[in-house]
Amino acid sequence: MLENYIKIALRVFNRNRYYTLVNIFGLAIGLMFSIIIFLYAHKELSYDRFHRNADRIYRVAVDGLIAGNRINIPQTATPLAETMKKEIPDVEDAVRVARFGAWLLRNDSIRYNEDNLIFSDPGFFNMFSFPLVKGSPDEVLKNPFSIVLSESSARKYFGNENPVGRKLRVENDSTYYTITGVMKDVPENSSLQFDMVGAISTYQKMLANDRWIIHYLLTYFTLREGGSIDRANEGLSLIAQNHVIPDYQRLLNVTRQQSFENGNYYHFIAEPLSEIHLKSASETQSTGKIFYVYLFIALAVIIMVLSCLNFINLVTAQSMKRSLEVGIRKLSGSERPALIAQFLLESSLLAFFALALALLFTELLLPAFSAYIGVQLNLNQLLNSEGFSMLIVLIVFIGIISGLYPAWYLSGCNPETVVHNHYDFPDKGRFRKALSVFQLFLAIGAVSMTMVVFYQYRYLVNKDRGYDTSNLLMIRRPDALTGKLEDFKKQIKSYDGVISVSNATNPMGSGFPRFPYYPEGGSAARSYSSSTLLVSYDFDSTYRIKLISGRFFNRNSDDTMACVINETAVKLMDIKDPVGKTLFQLSDVPEKTTKRKIIGVVNDFNYETLENPIRPLVLLFLPGNYEGYLSVRLKPEDQQSTVQYIKQTWETYTDAYPFVYYFLDQDRRDYYKPVLTTGRIFVLLSVVNILMACLSLFSLIWFTHNKKQRETGILKVVGASNKSILMLRAAELIRLIMAASLIAWIGSYFLARYWLYNYANHIGIQAAYFLVPTIIVSVISIAAVYYHTLMASRVNPGSALKHE
């Protein structure tokens, strides 16, 4: 019996090849895109879940308001970890993780500047599941000057040799680290990214172990089995009250009562490890966006449902043409269950073919999709027992639902009525019209959001920041030149391709450290947290920053204790005639408050990323050669030769440190790649939604054609032309598009407003973002159904009316 059903199904497919291919490919495309989005969402949601105790690991962040300054950071003070282990019974272990900038590591002639070197406590590998290939978790970080390399780092420095017991030279001195272990490379879905781990005890003396108001390292802790995170939070609150708040009171010279009266507070927040990547509330944490993930999952689910509904519509529309077949089979003795089984088998086979094709398309196109959106995806994420179970359930569900609806009605028809061609399928098409409107709404909305995201990306990349980012070459680690830096700057500045040279402790667009300041006439209790950057001479001319009043640092004055501030700092601190006034810089020790003379005011410029508003900025003079960045403004002509000259000059000054550089405007583009990725995903959403909308309209027209063959025949008999019939059907389509457009405009407007709200600097919402998508979708939709409608209007009226 089953074999006979399959033979009949294959004959039906072969007889209706065009319909079968459209149905299979339509469902396959929808399933393929949904699978890709689910893979993307799965990867985003899988961050840090590979740790064996992921549900018990937390990171401590800080949320506070001190002297009117907001603190919202993931960094904490050095003594927190040890204090937690002593004072909070529910804490099983706590470790610190610190980054101290770039490090030069060498093994003979092999040398690299390493940014991904972190330092941690001995319990690091017991807390986190970063597997060790060589070495013991309890021993590898036990002693100072110990270091663990990733497998890729070990190959980079030692090839295929066993590195354990070997030494790496650090910086350009006689310091050596002993390699005590080798670990697997850190997975991509880890919020903590690094290539090497050093023992933090190496720098025990510089860790400020008794200072609670210096925040520069991360603190992670593991909750005991059966422990309570609520009790742990209560313990953190007591630590803040007993240790941190008193330090701030001493710094600001206020009593506890005065502190609370001023609205100050300081809280520790325990962030679950598995939520850091997508849900961290710390402002300096570079994380994913859970909003995007939920949005894309919702859209993927909707596309999957809509592709299934399109599939059902096409099956139903085609099944109407088989009423005569059903009537003859019933007259021949077929039972209703047998007919239902036949329809269910056919729809299930179609769904199976579509899913197989979707998996094939996904496997073939996934590398291209990964490169396109900039996220590495792999179908193996789905090919497991849970994934297979989900796919089987999906196939059975689609097959049963799509086949049951037409099978139930067709199998229950009166065979005599059907044979005489008077059977009218009990469907008025309202559901199909509603579905078409919904899919057109999604298509127009997706195109609208695509335009908004891409225009915002272009705005972020091209916006005038108040300084000139073009042709700026950034060179890492100028401190490598020690006392020869000024000679190096003078020599490369004399080259024809170089306009100006300056150095600073941080590059533009990065996070600057913040320090509390207050102007003369004010008090430490009302200080202002201001970003601080140390710069050398010619920084203003190199970045082409405009001076509002006063002057910049120059070689003819002693500016060691001077400062230049921006307009926002002047307004926030309410400084009248700031040039010549004194600015007091607080430190963690009240006795070390520093006086700075304001010598100039510069225009406001976006020194941070454009998500942030312009904040107060204090520029200090850089006395000497610190670790940081050298900024070189190049002429636009023949920059490759200029860079090559600078590289050769660098190598004559030092053979220890490699020449590492990048262009600032390219780095800015790289920073906003997540926005570009979001835009590209919306492009895919737009394409698939338009395809789904066209398929929905196609099934609607097909259904309408089958329902209105007699109407079309009568219109032609009374003299209606093909053009008039086509216009009649097109008018129905245009009404659907306009209804969908109105809903899409409202939804896209509010979604765009919500998304743009995350950026302090953003584009305005233009009417073109909604009108253009409507025009695009209208043209494509009308073109998609034009051919079928035209063919329907050309049917010989005698064929439709011969039974009347």
C-alpha positions in Angstrom: 0.0 0.0 0.0 2.8 2.5 1.0 4.6 1.7 -2.2 1.5 2.4 -4.2 1.0 5.8 -2.4 4.6 6.8 -3.2 4.2 5.9 -6.9 1.0 8.0 -7.1 2.8 10.9 -5.3 5.7 10.8 -7.7 3.4 10.7 -10.7 1.5 13.8 -9.3 4.8 15.6 -8.8 6.0 14.8 -12.3 2.7 15.8 -13.8 2.9 19.2 -12.0 6.6 19.8 -12.2 6.4 23.6 -12.3 4.2 23.7 -9.2 6.3 21.1 -7.4 9.6 23.0 -8.0 8.0 26.3 -6.9 6.7 24.7 -3.7 9.9 22.9 -2.8 12.2 25.8 -3.6 10.0 28.3 -1.7 9.9 26.3 1.4 13.7 25.4 1.1 14.7 29.0 0.8 12.7 30.0 3.9 14.0 27.1 5.9 17.6 27.8 4.8 17.5 31.4 5.9 15.9 30.4 9.2 18.5 27.8 9.8 21.3 30.3 9.2 19.8 32.8 11.6 19.3 30.1 14.2 22.9 29.2 13.8 23.9 32.8 14.3 21.6 33.2 17.4 22.8 29.8 18.8 26.4 31.0 18.6 25.6 34.3 20.3 23.7 32.6 23.1 26.3 30.0 23.6 29.0 32.4 24.9 30.7 31.1 28.0 28.4 28.1 28.4 31.2 25.7 27.7 32.6 26.1 31.2 31.7 23.2 33.4 30.5 25.5 36.2 29.2 28.3 34.0 25.9 28.5 36.0 27.9 29.2 39.2 30.5 31.7 37.8 29.9 35.4 38.1 31.9 38.6 37.3 31.7 41.6 39.6 30.9 45.0 38.1 30.6 48.4 39.7 27.6 50.8 39.6 28.0 54.0 41.6 27.6 57.7 41.9 30.4 59.4 43.7 30.6 63.2 44.0 28.1 63.5 41.1 30.1 61.2 38.8 28.6 58.0 37.5 30.7 54.8 37.7 29.5 52.0 35.5 32.4 49.7 34.8 33.4 46.0 34.9 36.7 46.7 36.6 37.1 46.4 40.3 39.7 47.0 43.0 42.6 44.6 43.7 41.6 43.5 47.3 38.1 42.5 46.3 38.8 38.9 45.4 40.6 38.0 48.6 38.1 39.9 50.7 35.2 38.0 49.1 36.8 34.6 49.9 37.2 35.7 53.5 33.9 37.5 54.2 31.3 35.7 52.0 30.8 32.1 52.9 28.8 31.3 49.7 31.9 32.2 47.6 33.9 29.1 46.8 36.8 30.9 45.0 37.6 34.2 43.4 40.3 35.2 40.9 41.5 38.4 39.4 42.2 39.0 35.7 44.3 42.0 34.6 45.5 43.4 31.3 48.5 45.8 31.4 48.6 46.8 27.7 50.9 45.5 25.0 53.9 43.4 25.8 57.0 42.6 23.6 57.7 38.8 23.9 60.7 37.3 22.2 62.3 33.9 21.7 65.6 34.7 20.0 64.8 36.4 16.7 61.1 35.7 16.9 59.3 38.7 18.4 55.8 40.0 18.7 53.9 42.8 20.4 51.2 40.8 22.3 47.9 42.5 23.2 46.2 39.3 24.3 48.4 38.6 27.4 46.4 38.5 30.6 47.5 37.9 34.2 45.6 35.9 36.8 45.6 34.1 40.1 46.6 30.4 40.5 42.9 29.3 40.6 42.2 30.5 37.0 42.3 27.1 35.3 40.3 25.5 38.1 37.5 28.1 37.7 37.4 28.3 33.9 37.3 25.3 31.6 40.1 26.3 29.3 41.6 22.8 28.8 45.4 22.4 29.5 47.2 20.3 27.0 50.4 20.4 29.1 50.6 21.3 32.8 48.5 21.0 35.9 45.7 23.5 36.7 46.9 23.8 40.3 50.6 24.5 39.4 50.9 26.4 36.1 50.3 29.9 37.7 51.5 29.1 41.2 54.8 30.9 41.0 55.8 34.4 39.8 57.1 34.7 36.2 55.1 31.7 35.1 53.2 31.8 31.8 50.8 29.5 29.9 50.6 29.7 26.1 47.8 28.8 23.8 48.6 26.1 21.2 48.7 28.7 18.4 51.1 30.9 20.5 53.3 28.0 21.3 53.6 27.2 17.6 54.3 30.9 16.8 57.3 31.0 19.2 58.5 27.4 19.3 57.2 25.6 16.2 56.5 22.0 16.9 58.8 21.8 19.9 57.6 21.2 23.5 57.7 24.7 25.1 57.1 23.7 28.7 60.2 24.6 30.7 61.5 27.0 28.0 61.6 30.8 28.6 60.3 33.8 26.8 62.0 37.2 27.2 59.7 40.0 28.1 60.2 43.6 26.9 63.8 44.7 26.1 65.3 43.8 29.5 66.5 40.7 31.3 63.1 39.6 32.5 62.2 36.0 31.5 59.0 34.1 31.9 59.0 30.3 32.3 56.4 28.4 30.3 54.6 26.1 32.7 51.8 24.9 30.5 50.0 24.9 27.1 46.3 25.3 26.7 43.8 24.8 23.9 43.1 27.9 21.9 40.3 30.0 23.5 37.0 29.4 21.7 35.4 32.2 19.7 32.3 32.0 22.0 34.3 33.1 25.1 33.7 36.7 26.4 37.3 36.5 27.8 39.7 36.4 24.9 43.4 35.9 25.3 46.4 34.0 24.0 48.5 33.8 27.1 48.1 33.8 30.8 50.8 35.0 33.2 51.0 34.7 37.0 49.6 37.9 38.5 51.8 37.4 41.5 54.7 38.6 39.3 53.5 42.1 39.9 52.3 41.8 43.5 54.0 45.0 44.6 52.3 47.2 42.0 48.8 45.8 42.5 47.6 48.4 45.1 46.4 45.6 47.4 45.2 48.0 50.0 43.4 50.5 47.7 39.7 50.2 47.1 39.1 53.1 44.8 41.5 52.1 42.0 39.7 50.0 39.5 41.7 48.3 36.8 41.2 44.5 36.9 38.3 42.0 36.5 37.1 39.9 39.5 35.4 36.6 38.9 34.0 34.3 41.6 32.5 30.8 41.8 29.4 30.3 44.0 29.5 27.2 46.2 27.2 24.3 45.2 23.9 25.0 46.9 25.1 28.6 47.6 22.8 31.6 47.2 23.6 34.5 44.9 21.3 36.7 47.0 23.5 36.0 50.1 26.6 36.7 47.9 25.1 40.0 46.8 24.4 40.9 50.4 28.0 40.1 51.2 29.2 42.3 48.4 27.0 45.1 49.7 28.7 44.8 53.1 32.1 44.9 51.5 31.2 48.1 49.7 29.9 49.7 52.9 32.8 48.6 55.1 35.7 49.1 52.7 35.0 51.1 49.6 32.7 53.9 50.9 35.2 54.9 53.7 38.0 55.2 51.2 35.9 57.6 49.1 34.9 59.6 52.2 38.6 60.1 53.1 39.3 61.1 49.5 36.5 63.6 49.3 36.9 64.7 53.0 33.2 64.2 53.8 31.4 62.3 56.6 29.2 59.3 55.9 26.1 61.4 56.5 27.3 64.1 54.1 28.0 61.4 51.6 24.5 60.1 51.7 23.0 63.6 51.7 24.8 64.2 48.4 23.1 61.2 46.9 26.3 59.1 46.6 26.2 55.3 46.3 28.4 52.5 45.4 27.2 49.0 44.5 28.8 45.8 43.4 26.8 43.8 40.8 27.3 40.1 40.3 26.9 39.4 36.5 26.3 35.8 35.5 29.2 34.7 33.3 26.8 33.3 30.6 25.1 36.7 30.3 28.1 39.0 30.0 28.4 38.8 26.2 24.8 39.9 25.5 23.5 41.5 28.7 26.3 43.2 30.5 25.2 46.6 31.8 28.8 47.9 32.2 29.3 50.8 29.8 32.9 50.0 28.8 32.1 46.3 28.1 32.2 45.6 24.4 29.3 43.1 24.1 26.8 41.8 21.7 23.3 43.0 21.8 20.6 40.7 23.1 18.0 42.9 21.4 19.5 42.0 18.0 19.6 38.3 18.8 15.9 38.3 20.0 14.9 40.3 16.9 16.7 38.0 14.5 15.3 34.9 16.2 11.8 36.3 16.0 12.2 37.2 12.4 13.7 33.8 11.6 10.7 32.1 13.3 8.3 34.3 11.4 10.0 33.5 8.1 9.9 29.8 8.9 6.2 30.0 9.8 5.4 32.1 6.7 7.4 29.8 4.4 5.4 26.9 5.8 2.1 28.8 5.4 3.1 29.6 1.8 3.8 25.9 1.3 0.4 25.0 2.7 -1.3 27.6 0.5 0.4 26.3 -2.6 -0.5 22.7 -1.7 -4.1 23.8 -1.1 -4.4 25.8 -4.3 -3.0 22.9 -6.3 -5.2 20.4 -4.5 -8.3 22.2 -5.7 -7.5 21.1 -9.3 -7.6 17.5 -8.1 -11.2 17.4 -7.1 -12.1 15.4 -10.2 -9.4 12.9 -9.4 -10.8 12.5 -5.9 -14.3 12.1 -7.2 -13.3 9.3 -9.6 -11.3 7.5 -7.0 -14.2 7.6 -4.5 -16.6 6.3 -7.2 -14.0 3.5 -7.7 -14.3 2.5 -4.1 -11.5 4.5 -2.3 -12.1 5.1 1.4 -11.8 8.5 3.0 -8.8 7.5 5.3 -6.9 6.2 2.2 -7.4 9.5 0.4 -6.3 11.5 3.5 -3.2 9.2 3.8 -2.4 9.9 0.1 -2.5 13.7 0.6 -0.5 13.6 3.8 2.1 11.4 2.2 2.5 13.8 -0.8 2.8 16.9 1.4 5.3 15.1 3.7 7.4 14.1 0.8 7.4 17.6 -0.5 8.4 18.9 3.0 11.2 16.3 3.2 12.6 17.3 -0.2 12.4 21.0 0.8 14.3 20.4 4.1 16.9 18.2 2.4 17.4 21.0 -0.2 17.5 23.6 2.6 20.3 21.7 4.4 22.2 21.3 1.1 21.9 25.1 0.3 22.9 25.9 3.9 26.0 23.7 3.7 27.0 25.2 0.3 26.3 28.8 1.1 27.2 29.0 4.7 30.9 29.9 4.1 29.8 32.8 1.9 27.2 33.9 4.4 29.8 33.7 7.2 32.1 35.9 5.2 29.3 38.3 4.3 28.1 38.9 7.9 31.6 38.6 9.4 30.6 35.8 11.9 32.0 32.2 11.5 29.1 29.8 11.4 29.1 26.0 11.1 26.3 23.6 10.3 27.7 21.2 12.9 26.0 23.4 15.5 22.7 21.9 14.3 23.8 18.4 13.4 23.3 16.7 16.8 20.6 14.6 18.4 18.6 17.7 19.5 18.9 19.3 16.0 17.9 16.2 14.2 14.9 15.7 16.5 13.8 19.3 15.9 14.1 18.8 12.1 12.1 15.5 12.1 9.4 17.1 14.2 9.3 20.1 11.8 9.0 17.8 8.7 6.1 15.8 10.3 4.4 19.0 11.4 4.6 20.7 8.0 3.6 17.6 6.2 0.6 16.9 8.3 -0.7 20.5 8.5 -0.2 21.2 4.8 -1.8 18.0 3.7 -4.6 17.7 6.3 -6.5 20.8 5.3 -7.1 20.0 1.6 -7.3 16.2 2.3 -10.1 16.7 4.8 -12.3 18.7 2.5 -11.6 17.0 -0.8 -11.9 13.5 0.7 -15.3 14.5 2.1 -16.8 15.8 -1.2 -19.7 14.3 -3.0 -18.2 12.4 -6.0 -21.2 12.9 -8.3 -21.0 16.7 -7.8 -17.3 16.7 -8.4 -17.5 14.6 -11.5 -20.0 17.1 -12.9 -17.5 19.9 -12.2 -19.7 21.8 -9.8 -17.5 21.3 -6.7 -16.7 24.6 -5.1 -13.8 24.6 -2.6 -15.0 26.0 0.7 -12.4 28.8 1.0 -13.1 32.5 0.3 -9.4 33.5 0.3 -9.5 35.9 3.3 -6.7 34.0 5.1 -4.5 34.1 2.0 -5.1 37.9 1.7 -4.3 38.4 5.4 -1.1 36.3 5.0 -0.1 38.3 1.9 -0.5 41.6 3.7 1.5 40.3 6.7 4.3 39.2 4.4 4.3 42.4 2.5 4.5 44.2 5.8 7.6 42.3 6.8 9.2 42.8 3.4 8.7 46.6 3.5 9.7 46.8 7.1 12.9 44.8 6.5 13.9 47.0 3.6 13.2 50.1 5.6 15.4 48.9 8.5 18.1 47.9 6.0 18.2 51.5 4.7 18.2 52.9 8.3 21.1 50.7 9.4 23.2 51.3 6.3 22.7 55.1 6.4 23.6 55.0 10.1 26.7 53.0 9.4 27.7 55.5 6.7 27.0 58.3 9.1 29.2 56.8 11.8 32.1 56.2 9.5 32.0 59.5 7.7 30.8 61.9 10.4 33.0 64.9 11.1 34.4 64.2 14.6 35.8 67.7 15.1 39.3 66.5 14.1 40.7 65.1 10.9 41.0 61.3 10.8 42.1 61.0 7.2 45.7 60.0 6.4 46.6 59.4 10.1 49.1 56.6 10.6 49.1 55.2 14.1 52.4 53.5 15.3 52.3 51.3 18.4 54.7 51.4 21.3 56.8 54.6 20.7 58.2 53.9 24.1 60.4 51.3 22.4 62.6 54.1 21.2 63.3 55.2 24.8 65.3 58.4 24.7 65.5 58.5 20.9 61.9 59.2 20.3 62.3 63.0 19.6 65.2 62.2 17.2 63.0 59.7 15.4 60.1 62.2 15.2 62.4 64.9 13.9 63.9 62.6 11.2 60.6 61.2 9.8 59.0 64.7 9.9 61.7 65.9 7.5 60.5 63.3 4.9 58.5 64.9 2.1 55.5 62.6 2.7 55.1 63.5 6.4 53.1 66.6 7.5 53.3 66.4 11.3 54.0 64.0 14.1 52.8 63.7 17.7 52.4 61.0 20.4 49.8 60.3 23.1 49.0 57.7 25.6 45.7 56.6 23.9 44.4 56.6 20.3 41.3 58.5 19.4 38.2 56.4 19.5 39.4 54.3 22.4 38.3 54.5 26.1 40.3 57.2 27.9 41.0 56.9 31.6 38.9 59.2 33.8 40.1 61.2 36.8 38.2 63.6 39.2 38.9 67.3 38.8 37.4 70.4 40.4 38.1 74.1 39.5 39.4 76.7 41.9 36.7 77.9 44.2 35.2 74.4 44.2 35.8 71.4 46.5 36.7 67.8 46.3 33.2 66.8 47.4 31.9 68.2 44.1 34.5 66.9 41.6 33.9 66.1 38.0 35.0 62.9 36.3 36.8 63.8 33.1 38.5 61.8 30.4 42.2 62.4 30.5 44.8 62.1 27.7 48.5 62.8 27.9 49.8 64.4 24.6 53.0 65.8 23.3 53.8 68.9 21.3 52.0 69.3 17.9 49.1 67.2 18.9 46.6 69.9 17.9 48.2 70.4 14.5 48.5 66.7 13.8 44.8 66.1 14.5 43.8 69.6 13.3 41.9 70.4 16.4 40.5 74.0 16.7 41.6 76.1 19.6 38.8 78.3 21.1 40.9 80.3 23.4 44.4 80.4 24.9 47.1 78.3 23.5 48.3 74.7 23.2 51.4 73.1 24.6 54.6 74.6 23.1 58.3 74.3 23.4 58.9 77.8 24.5 57.0 77.4 27.8 57.2 75.1 30.8 53.8 73.3 30.5 54.7 70.3 32.7 51.8 71.2 35.1 49.5 72.8 32.5 46.4 71.5 30.9 44.0 72.1 28.0 40.3 71.4 28.4 37.4 71.1 26.0 34.2 73.2 25.8 32.1 70.6 27.6 34.5 70.7 30.6 34.2 74.5 30.8 30.4 74.3 30.7 30.1 71.4 33.2 32.5 72.9 35.7 31.0 76.4 35.1 34.4 78.0 34.7 34.2 81.7 33.8 37.2 82.8 31.6 39.0 79.5 32.1 42.4 80.4 30.6 44.7 81.1 33.5 42.5 79.4 36.1 43.6 76.4 38.2 42.2 72.9 37.9 42.7 70.5 40.8 43.3 66.8 39.9 42.4 64.3 42.7 44.3 61.1 43.2 43.5 58.1 45.4 45.5 59.8 48.2 44.1 63.2 49.2 47.6 64.6 50.0 48.6 64.0 46.3 46.0 66.4 44.8 47.7 68.1 41.7 47.3 71.7 40.6 47.0 72.2 36.8 47.0 75.6 35.1 44.5 75.9 32.3 46.3 77.3 29.3 43.8 76.7 26.5 40.3 75.5 25.5 39.7 73.4 22.5 36.5 72.8 20.6 34.3 69.8 21.4 35.3 66.8 19.3 34.2 63.2 19.4 37.3 61.6 21.0 35.3 58.5 21.9 33.0 56.4 19.8 29.8 57.9 18.5 27.6 55.9 20.8 28.7 58.2 23.5 28.0 62.0 23.9 31.0 64.3 24.1 32.2 64.3 27.7 34.6 66.6 29.6 38.2 66.1 28.4 41.4 67.2 30.0 44.6 67.1 27.9 47.8 67.0 29.9 51.4 67.4 28.7 53.3 64.1 28.1 56.7 64.6 29.7 59.0 62.1 28.2 58.3 58.8 26.4 55.4 56.7 27.7 53.8 53.6 26.2 51.1 54.6 23.8 50.7 55.6 20.1 52.6 57.8 17.7 50.4 59.7 15.3 51.8 60.6 11.9 49.9 62.8 9.4 50.8 61.7 5.9 50.3 63.4 2.6 47.7 61.6 0.5 50.2 60.9 -2.3 52.3 57.8 -2.4 51.6 56.7 1.2 53.1 53.3 0.6 56.5 54.7 0.1 56.2 57.0 3.1 55.2 54.1 5.4 58.1 52.0 4.0 60.5 54.9 4.8 59.1 55.2 8.4 59.5 51.5 8.9 63.1 51.5 7.7 63.8 54.5 10.0 62.2 52.7 12.9 64.4 49.7 12.4 67.5 51.8 12.5 66.5 53.1 15.9 65.5 49.7 17.4 65.8 46.1 16.4 64.0 44.8 19.5 60.5 46.0 18.9 58.6 45.3 15.7 57.1 48.1 13.6 53.3 47.8 14.2 50.9 50.4 12.6 47.4 51.0 11.3 45.4 53.8 9.7 43.0 55.5 12.1 40.1 55.8 9.5 40.3 52.1 8.8 40.3 51.3 12.5 37.1 53.4 12.8 35.5 51.3 10.0 36.5 48.1 11.8 35.0 49.3 15.0 31.6 49.7 13.4 31.6 46.3 11.8 28.8 45.1 14.1 26.6 47.8 12.7 27.6 46.7 9.2 26.8 43.0 10.2 23.4 44.1 11.4 22.7 45.8 8.1 23.8 42.8 6.1 21.5 40.5 8.1 18.7 42.9 7.4 19.6 42.7 3.7 19.2 39.0 3.8 15.9 39.4 5.7 14.7 41.8 3.0 15.6 39.5 0.2 13.9 36.5 1.9 10.9 38.4 3.0 10.4 39.7 -0.6 10.7 36.2 -1.9 8.2 35.0 0.7 5.8 37.8 -0.1 6.0 37.0 -3.9 5.3 33.4 -3.2 2.4 34.3 -1.0 1.0 36.6 -3.8 1.7 33.9 -6.3 -0.4 31.4 -4.3 -3.1 34.0 -3.8 -3.3 34.7 -7.6 -3.2 30.9 -8.3 -6.0 30.4 -5.8 -8.0 33.4 -7.3 -7.5 32.1 -10.8 -8.8 28.6 -9.9 -11.8 30.2 -8.0 -12.6 32.8 -10.7 -12.2 30.9 -13.9 -15.9 31.3 -14.7 -15.8 35.0 -13.7 -12.9 35.6 -16.1 -14.7 33.7 -18.8 -17.8 35.7 -18.4 -15.8 39.0 -18.5 -14.2 37.9 -21.7 -17.5 36.9 -23.3 -19.0 40.3 -22.6 -16.0 42.0 -24.2 -13.4 42.6 -21.5 -9.9 42.8 -22.8 -6.9 41.1 -21.4 -5.6 44.5 -20.2 -8.7 45.3 -18.3 -8.8 41.9 -16.6 -5.1 42.4 -15.7 -5.8 45.9 -14.2 -8.7 44.4 -12.2 -6.4 41.8 -10.6 -3.6 44.4 -10.2 -6.0 46.7 -8.3 -6.6 44.0 -5.7 -2.8 43.6 -5.3 -2.2 47.3 -4.9 -4.8 47.5 -2.1 -3.0 44.7 -0.3 0.4 46.5 -0.8 -1.0 49.8 0.5 -2.5 48.2 3.6 0.8 46.4 4.3 2.8 49.7 3.7 0.8 51.6 6.3 1.4 49.0 9.0 5.1 48.7 8.0 5.7 52.4 8.1 4.4 52.6 11.7 6.3 49.5 12.9 9.6 50.5 11.1 9.4 54.0 12.5 9.3 53.0 16.1 11.8 50.1 15.7 14.2 52.6 14.0 13.7 55.1 16.8 14.5 52.5 19.4 17.6 51.3 17.6 19.0 54.8 16.9 18.4 55.8 20.6 21.5 53.7 21.5 23.6 56.2 19.6 24.2 59.7 21.0 25.0 60.7 17.4 22.6 59.3 14.8 20.8 60.1 11.6 17.3 61.6 11.4 14.5 59.4 10.2 13.5 60.4 6.6 10.3 59.7 4.7 12.4 58.1 1.9 13.3 55.2 4.3 9.6 54.2 4.0 8.6 55.3 0.6 11.5 53.7 -1.3 10.9 50.2 0.2 7.2 50.4 -0.7 8.1 51.2 -4.3 10.7 48.4 -4.4 8.4 45.8 -3.0 5.5 47.0 -5.2 7.5 46.7 -8.4 8.9 43.3 -7.5 5.5 42.0 -6.3 3.6 43.2 -9.3 6.3 41.8 -11.6 6.2 38.5 -9.8 2.5 38.0 -10.4 2.2 39.7 -13.7 3.0 36.7 -15.8 0.6 34.4 -14.1 -2.2 36.9 -14.1 -1.6 37.6 -17.8 -1.7 33.9 -18.6 -4.9 33.5 -16.7 -6.6 36.3 -18.5 -5.7 34.7 -21.9 -7.6 31.5 -21.1 -10.3 30.6 -23.8 -13.6 31.5 -22.1 -15.1 28.4 -23.7 -12.9 26.2 -21.4 -14.3 27.9 -18.3 -17.9 28.0 -19.4 -18.4 24.7 -21.3 -20.1 23.1 -18.2 -22.4 26.0 -17.5 
